[in-house]
Amino acid sequence: MIPLFIGGIGGPEIVLIFLLVILLFGADKLPKLARSSGEAMGEFQKGREEVERELKAAKESTVSTKSDADEVSANDVEDIETTTDTVDDVDTDKSASLA
């Protein structure tokens, strides 16, 4: 598929879009269109900020689910000692076959 704008939207493309908008809506409706789109963007921003505030308040009001028992078990895991048995290479070499 061939992209329409290889280098992105530049100056000539913006002018062409602006001229098409003028032809479609007319010069007298452009200020109203700009005003209504600005109001819509403002309402969207207010809604986004409200959701962010609600999420922040919910995050701050949540009770920690971590208990003291979790801390004790985590400390017990760190205190576990592991032992390894040594392997005698001489016995291993004698029982190995070269088949």
LINSUL-V879396 format. One record per run of one state. SS is the DSSP state (2 for helix, 1 for strand, 0 for the rest). FROM is the first residue (numbers start at 1). TO is the last residue. Records with the same first field share a line. If there is no record, write none. Layout:
# LINSUL-V879396
SS->FROM-TO ; FROM-TO
This chain:
# LINSUL-V879396
0->1-10 ; 26-29 ; 62-67 ; 80-88 ; 96-99
2->11-25 ; 30-61 ; 68-79 ; 89-95
